[in-house]
């Protein structure tokens, strides 16, 4: 499932194989300050959780408690790997930008050069100090290093009407 990360700064998209993993990524990246808008027709939106309601949402959409979703996704090896891939897929830009990014990436065989392509893509498009991509990639590194809680808190946002 492809999602647009709804946030007050740069546009981002992210991919997830399951709603549970998308939910955890959304909560980890935004600490309740971001939403995920499903870009696939069969996807489920994940709302902002500025005022809580994570418990109710988890029961309604995932059939389990908030804590059990977080525990399952961060400890079960298959789900943890899914979370790594999800966070690693975080890309600055809109849905159509992913195609351009992927076309460039497909031309590169060397892993080190592929990583440089990703970082350059990111740095060339970043306009906000709220760097969601770098936070996502830091969480991936923490997960791969075995961290139980890879959370890198989001900066506090100011929402205006």
C-alpha positions as CSV (number, residue, x, y, z in Angstrom):
1,X,0.0,0.0,0.0
2,X,1.2,3.4,-0.9
3,X,0.5,6.3,1.5
4,X,1.0,10.1,1.4
5,X,2.4,11.3,4.7
6,X,0.2,14.3,5.7
7,X,2.4,16.7,7.5
8,X,3.0,20.5,7.6
9,X,6.2,20.5,5.6
10,X,7.7,18.7,2.6
11,X,5.6,16.1,0.7
12,X,6.5,12.4,1.4
13,X,5.2,9.0,0.4
14,X,5.8,5.7,2.1
15,X,4.9,2.0,1.3
16,X,3.7,-0.6,3.7
17,X,2.7,-4.3,3.3
18,X,0.1,-4.2,6.0
19,X,-2.1,-1.7,7.8
20,X,-0.5,-2.6,11.2
21,X,2.9,-1.7,9.9
22,X,1.7,1.4,8.3
23,X,0.0,2.4,11.6
24,X,3.2,1.9,13.6
25,X,5.3,3.8,11.0
26,X,2.8,6.7,11.1
27,X,2.9,6.8,14.9
28,X,6.7,6.5,15.1
29,X,7.3,9.1,12.4
30,X,4.9,11.7,13.6
31,X,4.2,11.0,17.2
32,X,0.5,11.5,16.4
33,X,1.2,14.7,14.4
34,X,1.0,13.1,11.0
35,X,-1.6,11.1,9.1
36,X,-1.2,8.6,6.3
37,X,-3.5,9.1,3.3
38,X,-3.9,5.8,1.4
39,X,-3.2,6.3,-2.3
40,X,-4.3,2.8,-3.3
41,X,-8.1,2.4,-3.7
42,X,-8.3,-0.5,-1.2
43,X,-6.1,1.3,1.4
44,X,-7.2,2.6,4.8
45,X,-6.3,6.1,5.9
46,X,-4.5,6.5,9.2
47,X,-5.6,9.8,10.9
48,X,-3.8,12.3,13.1
49,X,-3.7,11.2,16.7
50,X,-3.1,14.7,18.2
51,X,-5.7,14.1,20.9
52,X,-5.1,10.4,21.4
53,X,-7.7,7.9,20.2
54,X,-5.0,5.4,19.2
55,X,-6.6,2.7,21.4
56,X,-10.0,3.1,19.8
57,X,-8.5,3.2,16.2
58,X,-6.5,0.0,16.8
59,X,-9.5,-1.9,18.1
60,X,-11.7,-0.7,15.3
61,X,-9.2,-1.3,12.4
62,X,-6.8,-3.9,13.7
63,X,-8.8,-5.8,16.4
64,X,-6.2,-5.4,19.1
65,X,-4.9,-2.9,21.6
66,X,-2.4,-0.1,20.7
67,X,0.3,-1.8,22.9
68,X,-0.2,-5.2,21.3
69,X,0.1,-3.7,17.8
70,X,3.3,-1.9,18.7
71,X,4.7,-5.0,20.5
72,X,3.8,-7.3,17.6
73,X,5.2,-5.1,14.9
74,X,8.5,-4.3,16.7
75,X,9.2,-7.8,18.0
76,X,7.9,-10.4,15.6
77,X,10.8,-10.9,13.1
78,X,8.6,-10.9,10.0
79,X,6.7,-7.7,11.0
80,X,9.9,-6.1,12.2
81,X,11.4,-6.7,8.8
82,X,8.3,-5.3,7.2
83,X,8.6,-2.2,9.4
84,X,12.2,-1.7,8.3
85,X,11.2,-1.9,4.6
86,X,8.3,0.5,5.2
87,X,10.5,3.1,6.9
88,X,13.2,2.6,4.4
89,X,10.7,3.3,1.6
90,X,10.0,6.8,2.9
91,X,10.6,9.1,0.0
92,X,10.4,12.9,-0.2
93,X,8.1,13.9,-3.0
94,X,4.7,13.1,-4.4
95,X,3.4,9.8,-5.8
96,X,4.5,10.6,-9.3
97,X,8.0,11.5,-8.1
98,X,8.5,7.9,-6.9
99,X,8.4,6.8,-10.5
100,X,11.1,9.2,-11.5
101,X,13.2,8.2,-8.4
102,X,12.8,4.5,-9.1
103,X,13.7,4.9,-12.8
104,X,17.0,6.5,-11.8
105,X,17.6,4.0,-9.0
106,X,17.0,1.1,-11.5
107,X,20.0,2.3,-13.6
108,X,22.4,1.8,-10.7
109,X,23.8,-1.6,-9.7
110,X,26.3,-0.6,-7.1
111,X,24.8,-0.5,-3.6
112,X,26.9,2.5,-2.4
113,X,26.0,4.5,-5.5
114,X,22.3,3.6,-5.0
115,X,22.5,5.0,-1.5
116,X,24.2,8.2,-2.7
117,X,21.4,8.5,-5.3
118,X,18.8,8.3,-2.5
119,X,20.6,10.8,-0.3
120,X,21.1,13.2,-3.2
121,X,17.4,12.9,-4.2
122,X,16.5,13.6,-0.6
123,X,18.9,16.5,0.0
124,X,18.0,18.2,-3.4
125,X,14.3,18.3,-2.4
126,X,14.4,19.0,1.3
127,X,13.1,22.4,2.2
128,X,12.1,22.0,5.8
129,X,14.0,21.5,9.0
130,X,11.3,18.8,9.8
131,X,13.3,16.1,8.0
132,X,11.0,13.1,8.0
133,X,13.1,11.1,5.6
134,X,16.3,11.3,7.7
135,X,14.3,10.4,10.8
136,X,12.8,7.3,9.0
137,X,16.2,6.2,7.8
138,X,17.6,6.6,11.4
139,X,14.8,4.4,12.7
140,X,15.7,1.8,10.0
141,X,19.3,1.8,11.2
142,X,18.2,1.5,14.8
143,X,16.0,-1.5,14.0
144,X,18.8,-3.2,12.0
145,X,21.1,-2.6,15.0
146,X,18.6,-4.5,17.2
147,X,17.0,-1.6,19.0
148,X,13.8,-2.6,20.8
149,X,12.4,1.0,20.4
150,X,13.8,2.7,17.4
151,X,11.8,5.9,18.0
152,X,13.3,9.2,17.0
153,X,10.8,11.8,18.2
154,X,9.3,14.2,15.7
155,X,9.7,17.9,16.4
156,X,6.7,19.6,17.8
157,X,4.6,21.1,15.0
158,X,2.5,24.2,15.1
159,X,-0.8,23.8,13.2
160,X,-2.6,27.0,12.1
161,X,-6.1,27.2,10.8
